[in-house]
Amino acid sequence: MDLKKHLYNSLITSTILWSACLHQGKTDPEDDCLLVSPKDIACTKEYQPVCGCNLETYGNECTARAAGVPSWTTGACVL
């Protein structure tokens, strides 16, 4: 009887730990993208799209920065 109880408890504990590990690296991209206050800066209308860390496409780096986006990648966002 004790062996069954021990195996059951081990199974439950392993399942909980495994589940926690699965979700550890999977966060919403917006969780790591803390927008800062928008800045009142002049930007050109040159279209060189960037994908903000909030998964919004901006016309260029300046417009992303002006919107308060702290980081981005080159190119439009692909959803």
MMTF fields as JSON, N, C-alpha, C and O atoms, coordinates in Angstrom:
{
  "mmtfVersion": "1.0.0",
  "mmtfProducer": "UNKNOWN",
  "numBonds": 315,
  "numAtoms": 316,
  "numGroups": 79,
  "numChains": 1,
  "numModels": 1,
  "chainsPerModel": [1],
  "groupsPerChain": [79],
  "chainIdList": ["A"],
  "bondAtomList": [4, 2, 8, 6, 12, 10, 16, 14, 20, 18, 24, 22, 28, 26, 32, 30, 36, 34, 40, 38, 44, 42, 48, 46, 52, 50, 56, 54, 60, 58, 64, 62, 68, 66, 72, 70, 76, 74, 80, 78, 84, 82, 88, 86, 92, 90, 96, 94, 100, 98, 104, 102, 108, 106, 112, 110, 116, 114, 120, 118, 124, 122, 128, 126, 132, 130, 136, 134, 140, 138, 144, 142, 148, 146, 152, 150, 156, 154, 160, 158, 164, 162, 168, 166, 172, 170, 176, 174, 180, 178, 184, 182, 188, 186, 192, 190, 196, 194, 200, 198, 204, 202, 208, 206, 212, 210, 216, 214, 220, 218, 224, 222, 228, 226, 232, 230, 236, 234, 240, 238, 244, 242, 248, 246, 252, 250, 256, 254, 260, 258, 264, 262, 268, 266, 272, 270, 276, 274, 280, 278, 284, 282, 288, 286, 292, 290, 296, 294, 300, 298, 304, 302, 308, 306, 312, 310],
  "bondOrderList": [1, 1, 1, 1, 1, 1, 1, 1, 1, 1, 1, 1, 1, 1, 1, 1, 1, 1, 1, 1, 1, 1, 1, 1, 1, 1, 1, 1, 1, 1, 1, 1, 1, 1, 1, 1, 1, 1, 1, 1, 1, 1, 1, 1, 1, 1, 1, 1, 1, 1, 1, 1, 1, 1, 1, 1, 1, 1, 1, 1, 1, 1, 1, 1, 1, 1, 1, 1, 1, 1, 1, 1, 1, 1, 1, 1, 1, 1],
  "groupList": [{"groupName": "MET", "atomNameList": ["N", "CA", "C", "O"], "elementList": ["N", "C", "C", "O"], "formalChargeList": [0, 0, 0, 0], "bondAtomList": [1, 0, 2, 1, 3, 2], "bondOrderList": [1, 1, 2], "singleLetterCode": "M", "chemCompType": "L-PEPTIDE LINKING"}, {"groupName": "ASP", "atomNameList": ["N", "CA", "C", "O"], "elementList": ["N", "C", "C", "O"], "formalChargeList": [0, 0, 0, 0], "bondAtomList": [1, 0, 2, 1, 3, 2], "bondOrderList": [1, 1, 2], "singleLetterCode": "D", "chemCompType": "L-PEPTIDE LINKING"}, {"groupName": "LEU", "atomNameList": ["N", "CA", "C", "O"], "elementList": ["N", "C", "C", "O"], "formalChargeList": [0, 0, 0, 0], "bondAtomList": [1, 0, 2, 1, 3, 2], "bondOrderList": [1, 1, 2], "singleLetterCode": "L", "chemCompType": "L-PEPTIDE LINKING"}, {"groupName": "LYS", "atomNameList": ["N", "CA", "C", "O"], "elementList": ["N", "C", "C", "O"], "formalChargeList": [0, 0, 0, 0], "bondAtomList": [1, 0, 2, 1, 3, 2], "bondOrderList": [1, 1, 2], "singleLetterCode": "K", "chemCompType": "L-PEPTIDE LINKING"}, {"groupName": "HIS", "atomNameList": ["N", "CA", "C", "O"], "elementList": ["N", "C", "C", "O"], "formalChargeList": [0, 0, 0, 0], "bondAtomList": [1, 0, 2, 1, 3, 2], "bondOrderList": [1, 1, 2], "singleLetterCode": "H", "chemCompType": "L-PEPTIDE LINKING"}, {"groupName": "TYR", "atomNameList": ["N", "CA", "C", "O"], "elementList": ["N", "C", "C", "O"], "formalChargeList": [0, 0, 0, 0], "bondAtomList": [1, 0, 2, 1, 3, 2], "bondOrderList": [1, 1, 2], "singleLetterCode": "Y", "chemCompType": "L-PEPTIDE LINKING"}, {"groupName": "ASN", "atomNameList": ["N", "CA", "C", "O"], "elementList": ["N", "C", "C", "O"], "formalChargeList": [0, 0, 0, 0], "bondAtomList": [1, 0, 2, 1, 3, 2], "bondOrderList": [1, 1, 2], "singleLetterCode": "N", "chemCompType": "L-PEPTIDE LINKING"}, {"groupName": "SER", "atomNameList": ["N", "CA", "C", "O"], "elementList": ["N", "C", "C", "O"], "formalChargeList": [0, 0, 0, 0], "bondAtomList": [1, 0, 2, 1, 3, 2], "bondOrderList": [1, 1, 2], "singleLetterCode": "S", "chemCompType": "L-PEPTIDE LINKING"}, {"groupName": "ILE", "atomNameList": ["N", "CA", "C", "O"], "elementList": ["N", "C", "C", "O"], "formalChargeList": [0, 0, 0, 0], "bondAtomList": [1, 0, 2, 1, 3, 2], "bondOrderList": [1, 1, 2], "singleLetterCode": "I", "chemCompType": "L-PEPTIDE LINKING"}, {"groupName": "THR", "atomNameList": ["N", "CA", "C", "O"], "elementList": ["N", "C", "C", "O"], "formalChargeList": [0, 0, 0, 0], "bondAtomList": [1, 0, 2, 1, 3, 2], "bondOrderList": [1, 1, 2], "singleLetterCode": "T", "chemCompType": "L-PEPTIDE LINKING"}, {"groupName": "TRP", "atomNameList": ["N", "CA", "C", "O"], "elementList": ["N", "C", "C", "O"], "formalChargeList": [0, 0, 0, 0], "bondAtomList": [1, 0, 2, 1, 3, 2], "bondOrderList": [1, 1, 2], "singleLetterCode": "W", "chemCompType": "L-PEPTIDE LINKING"}, {"groupName": "ALA", "atomNameList": ["N", "CA", "C", "O"], "elementList": ["N", "C", "C", "O"], "formalChargeList": [0, 0, 0, 0], "bondAtomList": [1, 0, 2, 1, 3, 2], "bondOrderList": [1, 1, 2], "singleLetterCode": "A", "chemCompType": "L-PEPTIDE LINKING"}, {"groupName": "CYS", "atomNameList": ["N", "CA", "C", "O"], "elementList": ["N", "C", "C", "O"], "formalChargeList": [0, 0, 0, 0], "bondAtomList": [1, 0, 2, 1, 3, 2], "bondOrderList": [1, 1, 2], "singleLetterCode": "C", "chemCompType": "L-PEPTIDE LINKING"}, {"groupName": "GLN", "atomNameList": ["N", "CA", "C", "O"], "elementList": ["N", "C", "C", "O"], "formalChargeList": [0, 0, 0, 0], "bondAtomList": [1, 0, 2, 1, 3, 2], "bondOrderList": [1, 1, 2], "singleLetterCode": "Q", "chemCompType": "L-PEPTIDE LINKING"}, {"groupName": "GLY", "atomNameList": ["N", "CA", "C", "O"], "elementList": ["N", "C", "C", "O"], "formalChargeList": [0, 0, 0, 0], "bondAtomList": [1, 0, 2, 1, 3, 2], "bondOrderList": [1, 1, 2], "singleLetterCode": "G", "chemCompType": "PEPTIDE LINKING"}, {"groupName": "PRO", "atomNameList": ["N", "CA", "C", "O"], "elementList": ["N", "C", "C", "O"], "formalChargeList": [0, 0, 0, 0], "bondAtomList": [1, 0, 2, 1, 3, 2], "bondOrderList": [1, 1, 2], "singleLetterCode": "P", "chemCompType": "L-PEPTIDE LINKING"}, {"groupName": "GLU", "atomNameList": ["N", "CA", "C", "O"], "elementList": ["N", "C", "C", "O"], "formalChargeList": [0, 0, 0, 0], "bondAtomList": [1, 0, 2, 1, 3, 2], "bondOrderList": [1, 1, 2], "singleLetterCode": "E", "chemCompType": "L-PEPTIDE LINKING"}, {"groupName": "VAL", "atomNameList": ["N", "CA", "C", "O"], "elementList": ["N", "C", "C", "O"], "formalChargeList": [0, 0, 0, 0], "bondAtomList": [1, 0, 2, 1, 3, 2], "bondOrderList": [1, 1, 2], "singleLetterCode": "V", "chemCompType": "L-PEPTIDE LINKING"}, {"groupName": "ARG", "atomNameList": ["N", "CA", "C", "O"], "elementList": ["N", "C", "C", "O"], "formalChargeList": [0, 0, 0, 0], "bondAtomList": [1, 0, 2, 1, 3, 2], "bondOrderList": [1, 1, 2], "singleLetterCode": "R", "chemCompType": "L-PEPTIDE LINKING"}],
  "groupTypeList": [0, 1, 2, 3, 3, 4, 2, 5, 6, 7, 2, 8, 9, 7, 9, 8, 2, 10, 7, 11, 12, 2, 4, 13, 14, 3, 9, 1, 15, 16, 1, 1, 12, 2, 2, 17, 7, 15, 3, 1, 8, 11, 12, 9, 3, 16, 5, 13, 15, 17, 12, 14, 12, 6, 2, 16, 9, 5, 14, 6, 16, 12, 9, 11, 18, 11, 11, 14, 17, 15, 7, 10, 9, 9, 14, 11, 12, 17, 2],
  "groupIdList": [1, 2, 3, 4, 5, 6, 7, 8, 9, 10, 11, 12, 13, 14, 15, 16, 17, 18, 19, 20, 21, 22, 23, 24, 25, 26, 27, 28, 29, 30, 31, 32, 33, 34, 35, 36, 37, 38, 39, 40, 41, 42, 43, 44, 45, 46, 47, 48, 49, 50, 51, 52, 53, 54, 55, 56, 57, 58, 59, 60, 61, 62, 63, 64, 65, 66, 67, 68, 69, 70, 71, 72, 73, 74, 75, 76, 77, 78, 79],
  "secStructList": [7, 2, 2, 2, 2, 2, 2, 2, 2, 2, 2, 2, 2, 2, 2, 2, 2, 2, 2, 2, 2, 2, 2, 2, 1, 7, 7, 7, 4, 4, 4, 4, 7, 7, 7, 7, 7, 7, 7, 7, 7, 7, 7, 7, 7, 7, 7, 7, 7, 3, 3, 3, 6, 6, 1, 7, 3, 3, 1, 1, 2, 2, 2, 2, 2, 2, 6, 6, 7, 7, 7, 3, 3, 3, 1, 7, 7, 7, 7],
  "xCoordList": [0.803, 0.0, 0.855, 0.549, 1.903, 2.769, 3.464, 3.693, 3.795, 4.446, 3.502, 3.935, 2.235, 1.253, 1.107, 1.053, 1.046, 0.888, 2.121, 1.999, 3.29, 4.535, 4.604, 4.979, 4.252, 4.269, 3.255, 3.54, 2.084, 1.058, 1.537, 1.387, 2.109, 2.622, 3.758, 3.847, 4.614, 5.709, 5.164, 5.672, 4.134, 3.518, 2.902, 3.088, 2.187, 1.554, 2.618, 2.501, 3.641, 4.717, 5.426, 5.702, 5.72, 6.391, 5.532, 6.045, 4.242, 3.339, 3.295, 3.316, 3.235, 3.206, 4.507, 4.473, 5.635, 6.929, 7.079, 7.566, 6.671, 6.759, 5.901, 6.327, 4.692, 3.799, 4.399, 4.315, 4.994, 5.617, 6.763, 6.935, 7.538, 8.66, 8.168, 8.792, 7.066, 6.523, 6.133, 6.372, 5.551, 5.047, 6.082, 5.836, 7.221, 8.236, 8.733, 8.858, 9.018, 9.567, 8.527, 8.879, 7.266, 6.218, 5.421, 4.447, 5.853, 5.119, 4.581, 5.076, 3.617, 3.065, 4.144, 4.745, 4.413, 5.459, 5.272, 6.247, 4.038, 3.791, 4.211, 4.399, 4.365, 4.795, 6.198, 6.503, 7.053, 8.423, 8.563, 9.673, 7.487, 7.504, 6.788, 5.609, 7.493, 6.901, 7.038, 8.124, 5.928, 5.947, 6.277, 5.8, 7.088, 7.431, 6.518, 5.764, 6.583, 5.738, 6.044, 7.207, 4.997, 5.227, 6.043, 5.912, 6.871, 7.732, 7.23, 6.788, 7.302, 6.891, 8.113, 8.792, 8.377, 9.527, 9.057, 8.064, 9.776, 9.442, 10.091, 11.279, 9.302, 9.811, 9.525, 8.531, 10.398, 10.169, 9.089, 8.766, 8.545, 7.518, 8.122, 7.402, 9.445, 10.148, 9.661, 9.694, 9.209, 8.663, 9.754, 10.182, 10.187, 11.115, 10.54, 10.97, 9.566, 8.785, 9.62, 10.617, 9.165, 9.747, 8.604, 7.49, 8.896, 7.915, 8.247, 9.274, 7.365, 7.572, 7.429, 6.787, 8.032, 7.949, 6.502, 6.198, 5.613, 4.189, 3.435, 2.205, 4.205, 3.698, 2.848, 1.928, 3.157, 2.535, 3.582, 4.746, 3.172, 4.082, 4.077, 3.023, 5.275, 5.449, 6.15, 6.892, 5.917, 6.477, 7.994, 8.601, 8.606, 10.072, 10.459, 9.594, 11.747, 12.227, 11.799, 11.455, 11.82, 11.471, 10.016, 9.718, 9.114, 7.707, 7.46, 6.593, 8.214, 8.115, 8.599, 7.945, 9.747, 10.304, 9.339, 9.137, 8.746, 7.812, 6.564, 5.946, 6.192, 5.028, 5.341, 4.442, 6.615, 6.996, 7.411, 7.495, 7.673, 8.091, 9.59, 10.372, 10.01, 11.421, 12.305, 13.515, 11.715, 12.54, 11.708, 10.481, 12.389, 11.724, 12.7, 13.901, 12.164, 12.984, 12.674, 11.595, 13.609, 13.448, 12.374, 12.323, 11.528, 10.482, 9.137, 9.04, 8.094, 6.725, 6.466, 7.098, 5.536, 5.157, 4.407, 3.607, 4.663, 3.963, 3.141, 3.677, 1.856, 0.978, 0.492, -0.252],
  "yCoordList": [-1.181, 0.0, 1.258, 2.21, 1.275, 2.445, 2.708, 3.86, 1.644, 1.8, 2.489, 3.371, 2.11, 2.744, 4.226, 5.071, 4.526, 5.91, 6.728, 7.861, 6.15, 6.834, 7.08, 8.172, 6.091, 6.241, 7.288, 8.085, 7.286, 8.262, 9.687, 10.594, 9.868, 11.189, 11.635, 12.813, 10.713, 11.036, 11.45, 12.383, 10.757, 11.077, 12.48, 13.263, 12.79, 14.103, 15.192, 16.201, 15.001, 15.993, 16.193, 17.327, 15.11, 15.207, 15.957, 16.768, 15.696, 16.367, 17.863, 18.66, 18.247, 19.665, 20.349, 21.435, 19.736, 20.328, 20.42, 21.429, 19.389, 19.387, 20.505, 21.207, 20.669, 21.716, 23.098, 23.975, 23.288, 24.578, 24.877, 26.022, 23.874, 24.074, 24.407, 25.205, 23.811, 24.086, 25.549, 26.149, 26.117, 27.479, 28.524, 29.716, 28.116, 29.067, 29.947, 31.157, 29.397, 30.173, 30.765, 31.49, 30.475, 30.928, 32.057, 31.831, 33.258, 34.404, 35.188, 35.064, 35.954, 36.828, 37.839, 38.444, 38.046, 38.986, 40.362, 41.064, 40.75, 42.067, 42.158, 43.262, 41.011, 41.039, 41.61, 42.253, 41.384, 41.873, 43.233, 43.755, 43.795, 45.042, 46.109, 46.382, 46.7, 47.752, 49.066, 49.639, 49.535, 50.773, 51.944, 52.023, 52.83, 54.036, 55.156, 54.972, 56.29, 57.416, 57.81, 57.89, 58.054, 58.522, 59.818, 60.647, 59.963, 61.139, 62.052, 61.584, 63.332, 64.308, 64.64, 65.643, 63.773, 63.987, 63.99, 63.35, 64.713, 64.779, 63.6, 63.33, 62.905, 61.759, 61.958, 62.58, 61.428, 61.477, 60.464, 59.586, 60.585, 59.647, 58.54, 57.81, 58.416, 57.365, 56.009, 55.742, 55.154, 53.859, 52.803, 52.297, 52.489, 51.393, 50.665, 50.899, 49.78, 49.207, 48.456, 47.804, 48.58, 47.828, 47.186, 47.708, 46.057, 45.357, 45.616, 45.167, 46.343, 46.655, 45.411, 44.436, 45.457, 44.325, 44.071, 43.014, 45.032, 44.859, 44.268, 44.219, 43.821, 43.174, 44.102, 43.651, 45.386, 46.366, 46.827, 47.008, 47.017, 47.503, 49.033, 49.667, 49.603, 51.056, 51.406, 50.593, 52.616, 53.042, 53.079, 52.835, 53.381, 53.381, 53.397, 53.474, 53.325, 53.282, 54.514, 54.416, 55.659, 56.9, 56.885, 57.293, 56.419, 56.401, 55.392, 55.607, 54.295, 53.328, 53.97, 53.862, 54.638, 55.314, 56.388, 56.536, 57.136, 58.198, 57.63, 58.302, 56.399, 55.759, 55.17, 54.705, 55.193, 54.671, 53.219, 52.592, 52.669, 51.272, 51.188, 51.855, 50.378, 50.329, 49.48, 49.697, 48.519, 47.678, 47.189, 47.126, 46.845, 46.417, 45.634, 45.606, 44.993, 44.287, 44.876, 45.428, 44.758, 45.288, 44.486, 43.259, 45.195, 44.567, 44.627, 44.806, 44.471, 44.492, 43.255, 42.217, 43.366, 42.231, 41.205, 41.565, 39.959, 38.871, 38.157, 37.648, 38.129, 37.492, 36.176, 35.507],
  "zCoordList": [0.0, 0.0, 0.0, -0.717, 0.78, 0.852, -0.483, -0.851, -1.199, -2.493, -3.481, -4.223, -3.507, -4.393, -4.063, -4.957, -2.789, -2.344, -2.745, -3.209, -2.563, -2.917, -4.43, -4.859, -5.228, -6.682, -7.134, -8.027, -6.525, -6.868, -6.555, -7.374, -5.372, -4.984, -5.906, -6.252, -6.3, -7.223, -8.582, -9.204, -9.039, -10.321, -10.282, -11.212, -9.235, -9.1, -9.056, -9.752, -8.256, -8.132, -9.47, -9.862, -10.163, -11.464, -12.47, -13.241, -12.47, -13.394, -13.13, -14.068, -11.874, -11.515, -11.931, -12.509, -11.646, -12.016, -13.523, -14.031, -14.248, -15.701, -16.285, -17.202, -15.752, -16.219, -15.974, -16.833, -14.825, -14.507, -15.467, -15.887, -15.814, -16.738, -18.143, -18.842, -18.559, -19.884, -20.029, -21.077, -19.017, -19.089, -18.733, -18.917, -18.234, -17.791, -18.926, -18.737, -20.081, -21.18, -22.111, -23.042, -21.885, -22.787, -22.155, -21.437, -22.436, -21.925, -23.108, -24.228, -22.862, -23.874, -24.258, -23.37, -25.568, -25.96, -25.356, -25.091, -25.138, -24.585, -23.124, -22.613, -22.429, -21.037, -20.891, -19.887, -21.879, -21.832, -22.5, -22.609, -22.936, -23.68, -22.872, -23.095, -21.948, -21.133, -21.869, -21.952, -22.402, -23.165, -22.246, -21.114, -22.751, -22.009, -22.496, -23.451, -21.858, -22.26, -23.7, -24.096, -24.478, -25.845, -25.832, -24.932, -26.837, -26.925, -28.041, -29.09, -27.803, -28.802, -29.653, -29.431, -30.636, -31.515, -32.965, -33.312, -33.796, -35.223, -35.936, -35.76, -36.738, -37.496, -38.974, -39.348, -39.801, -41.241, -41.6, -40.8, -42.777, -43.237, -44.088, -44.77, -44.048, -44.787, -44.283, -43.082, -45.199, -44.809, -44.784, -45.821, -43.59, -43.332, -42.123, -40.994, -42.355, -41.252, -40.223, -40.536, -38.988, -37.884, -37.106, -37.068, -36.493, -35.681, -34.221, -33.713, -33.56, -32.154, -31.287, -31.68, -30.11, -29.187, -28.756, -28.203, -29.005, -28.715, -29.912, -29.928, -30.912, -32.126, -32.994, -33.676, -32.966, -33.861, -34.858, -34.502, -36.104, -37.132, -37.122, -37.071, -37.171, -37.216, -38.516, -39.066, -39.006, -40.284, -40.318, -41.361, -39.185, -39.082, -37.603, -36.729, -37.333, -35.95, -35.164, -33.986, -35.807, -35.125, -34.66, -33.537, -35.514, -35.115, -33.994, -33.146, -33.987, -32.887, -31.593, -30.556, -31.661, -30.488, -29.981, -28.776, -30.917, -30.552, -29.875, -29.049, -30.22, -29.625, -28.246, -27.545, -27.865, -26.554, -26.561, -25.505, -27.743, -27.854, -27.58, -28.257, -26.596, -26.226, -27.144, -27.204, -27.86, -28.741, -29.914, -29.839, -30.994, -32.218, -33.065, -32.794, -34.105, -35.086, -36.456, -36.671, -37.366, -38.713, -39.455, -39.364, -40.181, -40.972, -40.279, -39.065, -41.097, -40.572, -39.739, -39.939, -38.805, -37.967, -38.809, -39.672, -38.559, -39.238, -38.177, -37.193, -38.389, -37.383, -37.845, -37.129]
}
